[in-house]
């Protein structure tokens, strides 16, 4: 079932995995709704003194999807475009470079990252479930579980969807819930 904005409703009575994935997909769909139908100028718009843009959010969340579900969870190397970035020279590259990308490029980058993430999560669930630890670790040797990564991603989207809501309203007056 979907709501009036095409977002899939998280299940009301399901197991932990289905609930977590349902809420993550709902948050992803919220970002798609907030960025939908916005032109290049709208994707570059800011609110007040903030430099956050809808385009920057799409590119940042594409990076975060790839970083957590590929690099951290599975220990894979960064893939294009992330592998060609000098992160030490510009640690906010994804935010800063989004203005150079077309709306189609930004949406495709994010959609492709989400598709890869879904496949990575399916792979991890088949191999070890929610308790599976990431291949990458923090300096102290601790590694988050897939459960932790999913909850973190829900939080990441929810926080940034609040930004997207304010920016979208400033672009064309469209408001959320």
Beta strands, then each sheet from edge to edge (+ up, - down):
end
